[in-house]
């Protein structure tokens, strides 16, 4: 391959790339936190015995699960202002859209974790005199945690990947800044390689840490 690589361009424009990294991390952080909050709010409604609470929550979850995240971002940016008069900057549009998309998945993840706990274990704990708080601490939370940890980690990873969708509405995250810089310097290979490595070295440690936490919880509560 006859190409003269020059990764020094990354150092020359480090300020621009660093701003893209910071914007990406802020989008991811806010989206995951808000998504978890949305998921925790939707979960009890989704599991409610009352149809008036369960049906709207189920409808919200199914609608947002069915729409691709890129469609949510673009629709929120261009269509929402026309329909409602509410105009959000591109940055906050990305945060809101990704949060909603992540939130409905978190809701289903939390619901599956809670429902996976065997009711017989809870009844047995009651029969030996354990309090509700102790049952929650020793049985429900550990069992539900082990169930939800893999899909929860996967959804956090998806939020990291979905952050690049902001580039479609000119949000200055890492991919958008990388594309701008590639056009300016005519060095797309070096710059887009940096963008790819940024995501690889962000996601891989997250997966490893999540796996270590899962193993630690299992050893603490289930291995004697």
Secondary structure as a PSIPRED ss2 file (coil, helix, strand):
# PSIPRED VFORMAT (PSIPRED V4.0)

   1 X C   1.000  0.000  0.000
   2 X C   1.000  0.000  0.000
   3 X C   1.000  0.000  0.000
   4 X C   1.000  0.000  0.000
   5 X C   1.000  0.000  0.000
   6 X C   1.000  0.000  0.000
   7 X C   1.000  0.000  0.000
   8 X H   0.000  1.000  0.000
   9 X H   0.000  1.000  0.000
  10 X H   0.000  1.000  0.000
  11 X H   0.000  1.000  0.000
  12 X H   0.000  1.000  0.000
  13 X C   1.000  0.000  0.000
  14 X H   0.000  1.000  0.000
  15 X H   0.000  1.000  0.000
  16 X H   0.000  1.000  0.000
  17 X H   0.000  1.000  0.000
  18 X H   0.000  1.000  0.000
  19 X H   0.000  1.000  0.000
  20 X H   0.000  1.000  0.000
  21 X H   0.000  1.000  0.000
  22 X H   0.000  1.000  0.000
  23 X H   0.000  1.000  0.000
  24 X H   0.000  1.000  0.000
  25 X H   0.000  1.000  0.000
  26 X H   0.000  1.000  0.000
  27 X H   0.000  1.000  0.000
  28 X H   0.000  1.000  0.000
  29 X H   0.000  1.000  0.000
  30 X H   0.000  1.000  0.000
  31 X H   0.000  1.000  0.000
  32 X H   0.000  1.000  0.000
  33 X H   0.000  1.000  0.000
  34 X H   0.000  1.000  0.000
  35 X H   0.000  1.000  0.000
  36 X H   0.000  1.000  0.000
  37 X H   0.000  1.000  0.000
  38 X H   0.000  1.000  0.000
  39 X H   0.000  1.000  0.000
  40 X H   0.000  1.000  0.000
  41 X H   0.000  1.000  0.000
  42 X H   0.000  1.000  0.000
  43 X H   0.000  1.000  0.000
  44 X H   0.000  1.000  0.000
  45 X H   0.000  1.000  0.000
  46 X H   0.000  1.000  0.000
  47 X C   1.000  0.000  0.000
  48 X C   1.000  0.000  0.000
  49 X C   1.000  0.000  0.000
  50 X C   1.000  0.000  0.000
  51 X H   0.000  1.000  0.000
  52 X H   0.000  1.000  0.000
  53 X H   0.000  1.000  0.000
  54 X H   0.000  1.000  0.000
  55 X H   0.000  1.000  0.000
  56 X H   0.000  1.000  0.000
  57 X H   0.000  1.000  0.000
  58 X H   0.000  1.000  0.000
  59 X H   0.000  1.000  0.000
  60 X H   0.000  1.000  0.000
  61 X H   0.000  1.000  0.000
  62 X H   0.000  1.000  0.000
  63 X H   0.000  1.000  0.000
  64 X H   0.000  1.000  0.000
  65 X H   0.000  1.000  0.000
  66 X H   0.000  1.000  0.000
  67 X C   1.000  0.000  0.000
  68 X C   1.000  0.000  0.000
  69 X H   0.000  1.000  0.000
  70 X H   0.000  1.000  0.000
  71 X H   0.000  1.000  0.000
  72 X H   0.000  1.000  0.000
  73 X H   0.000  1.000  0.000
  74 X H   0.000  1.000  0.000
  75 X H   0.000  1.000  0.000
  76 X H   0.000  1.000  0.000
  77 X H   0.000  1.000  0.000
  78 X H   0.000  1.000  0.000
  79 X C   1.000  0.000  0.000
  80 X H   0.000  1.000  0.000
  81 X H   0.000  1.000  0.000
  82 X H   0.000  1.000  0.000
  83 X H   0.000  1.000  0.000
  84 X H   0.000  1.000  0.000
  85 X C   1.000  0.000  0.000
  86 X C   1.000  0.000  0.000
  87 X C   1.000  0.000  0.000
  88 X C   1.000  0.000  0.000
  89 X C   1.000  0.000  0.000
  90 X H   0.000  1.000  0.000
  91 X H   0.000  1.000  0.000
  92 X H   0.000  1.000  0.000
  93 X H   0.000  1.000  0.000
  94 X H   0.000  1.000  0.000
  95 X H   0.000  1.000  0.000
  96 X H   0.000  1.000  0.000
  97 X H   0.000  1.000  0.000
  98 X H   0.000  1.000  0.000
  99 X H   0.000  1.000  0.000
 100 X H   0.000  1.000  0.000
 101 X H   0.000  1.000  0.000
 102 X H   0.000  1.000  0.000
 103 X H   0.000  1.000  0.000
 104 X H   0.000  1.000  0.000
 105 X H   0.000  1.000  0.000
 106 X H   0.000  1.000  0.000
 107 X H   0.000  1.000  0.000
 108 X H   0.000  1.000  0.000
 109 X H   0.000  1.000  0.000
 110 X H   0.000  1.000  0.000
 111 X H   0.000  1.000  0.000
 112 X H   0.000  1.000  0.000
 113 X H   0.000  1.000  0.000
 114 X H   0.000  1.000  0.000
 115 X H   0.000  1.000  0.000
 116 X C   1.000  0.000  0.000
 117 X C   1.000  0.000  0.000
 118 X C   1.000  0.000  0.000
 119 X H   0.000  1.000  0.000
 120 X H   0.000  1.000  0.000
 121 X H   0.000  1.000  0.000
 122 X H   0.000  1.000  0.000
 123 X H   0.000  1.000  0.000
 124 X H   0.000  1.000  0.000
 125 X H   0.000  1.000  0.000
 126 X H   0.000  1.000  0.000
 127 X H   0.000  1.000  0.000
 128 X C   1.000  0.000  0.000
 129 X C   1.000  0.000  0.000
 130 X C   1.000  0.000  0.000
 131 X C   1.000  0.000  0.000
 132 X H   0.000  1.000  0.000
 133 X H   0.000  1.000  0.000
 134 X H   0.000  1.000  0.000
 135 X H   0.000  1.000  0.000
 136 X H   0.000  1.000  0.000
 137 X H   0.000  1.000  0.000
 138 X H   0.000  1.000  0.000
 139 X H   0.000  1.000  0.000
 140 X H   0.000  1.000  0.000
 141 X H   0.000  1.000  0.000
 142 X H   0.000  1.000  0.000
 143 X H   0.000  1.000  0.000
 144 X H   0.000  1.000  0.000
 145 X H   0.000  1.000  0.000
 146 X H   0.000  1.000  0.000
 147 X H   0.000  1.000  0.000
 148 X H   0.000  1.000  0.000
 149 X H   0.000  1.000  0.000
 150 X H   0.000  1.000  0.000
 151 X H   0.000  1.000  0.000
 152 X H   0.000  1.000  0.000
 153 X H   0.000  1.000  0.000
 154 X H   0.000  1.000  0.000
 155 X H   0.000  1.000  0.000
 156 X H   0.000  1.000  0.000
 157 X H   0.000  1.000  0.000
 158 X H   0.000  1.000  0.000
 159 X H   0.000  1.000  0.000
 160 X H   0.000  1.000  0.000
 161 X H   0.000  1.000  0.000
 162 X H   0.000  1.000  0.000
 163 X H   0.000  1.000  0.000
 164 X H   0.000  1.000  0.000
 165 X H   0.000  1.000  0.000
 166 X H   0.000  1.000  0.000
 167 X H   0.000  1.000  0.000
 168 X H   0.000  1.000  0.000
 169 X H   0.000  1.000  0.000
 170 X C   1.000  0.000  0.000
 171 X C   1.000  0.000  0.000
 172 X C   1.000  0.000  0.000
 173 X C   1.000  0.000  0.000
 174 X H   0.000  1.000  0.000
 175 X H   0.000  1.000  0.000
 176 X H   0.000  1.000  0.000
 177 X H   0.000  1.000  0.000
 178 X H   0.000  1.000  0.000
 179 X H   0.000  1.000  0.000
 180 X H   0.000  1.000  0.000
 181 X H   0.000  1.000  0.000
 182 X H   0.000  1.000  0.000
 183 X H   0.000  1.000  0.000
 184 X H   0.000  1.000  0.000
 185 X H   0.000  1.000  0.000
 186 X C   1.000  0.000  0.000
 187 X C   1.000  0.000  0.000
 188 X H   0.000  1.000  0.000
 189 X H   0.000  1.000  0.000
 190 X H   0.000  1.000  0.000
 191 X H   0.000  1.000  0.000
 192 X H   0.000  1.000  0.000
 193 X H   0.000  1.000  0.000
 194 X H   0.000  1.000  0.000
 195 X H   0.000  1.000  0.000
 196 X H   0.000  1.000  0.000
 197 X H   0.000  1.000  0.000
 198 X H   0.000  1.000  0.000
 199 X H   0.000  1.000  0.000
 200 X H   0.000  1.000  0.000
 201 X H   0.000  1.000  0.000
 202 X H   0.000  1.000  0.000
 203 X H   0.000  1.000  0.000
 204 X H   0.000  1.000  0.000
 205 X H   0.000  1.000  0.000
 206 X H   0.000  1.000  0.000
 207 X H   0.000  1.000  0.000
 208 X H   0.000  1.000  0.000
 209 X H   0.000  1.000  0.000
 210 X H   0.000  1.000  0.000
 211 X H   0.000  1.000  0.000
 212 X H   0.000  1.000  0.000
 213 X H   0.000  1.000  0.000
 214 X H   0.000  1.000  0.000
 215 X H   0.000  1.000  0.000
 216 X H   0.000  1.000  0.000
 217 X H   0.000  1.000  0.000
 218 X H   0.000  1.000  0.000
 219 X H   0.000  1.000  0.000
 220 X H   0.000  1.000  0.000
 221 X H   0.000  1.000  0.000
 222 X H   0.000  1.000  0.000
 223 X C   1.000  0.000  0.000
 224 X C   1.000  0.000  0.000
